Amino acid sequence: MVSFIVRMRFAVEDRADVAEILRQLAVASRQEPGCVSYIAHHVQSDPDTVLIYEQYEDQSAVDAHGKSAHFKKYAVGGLYQKMRERSREDLVALI
């Protein structure tokens, strides 16, 4: 299992566009064969910060996600064009 969180920060004026892009990206990503979980969140105390919790069966599923048409359209062509900051935290399950 491969799990990670992507943290992105956006301008307040992009909030509605970002929410719609994330909705479309999440719907498409959840249909990928190796996707276990794909959940986008706004940070409650900072609504211009988005966290995406992603979980995949294995690294090949992560790689396939990054090569998918919907990732290129919504993430690379949408979110990446609007984000001000981005970081990724890889997670290791304790149990």
Residue, then its C-alpha position, 0 to 999 in steps of 0.5 A: m500500500v502506498s499512501f501520501i498527502v499532497r498539500m497545496r496552497f491557492a489564492v482566495e480568488d481561485r477557491a471556486d475553480v480549485a474546488e471544481i477541478l478537485r471534484q473532477l479529478a477526484v471522481a476520475s481518480r477514484q475510478e482507477p483500478g489501483c486507487v484505494s482512496y482519493i479524498a480532497h480536503h480544505v484545511q478548516s482554519d485555512p480554506d486556501t490550503v488543500l490536502i489530498y489524501e491518496q492511497y494506492e495498491d502499489q507504486s505502479a498504480v501511483d505511476a499510472h495515476g500520474k500518467s493518466a489523461h485526467f491527471k494531466k488535464y486537472a492536476v497539471g493543466g489546472l491545479y498546478q497552474k493555480m497553486r502557490e505552494r505544493s508539498r508531498e508527505d509520504l506516509v507509512a502505516l503503523i499497523 
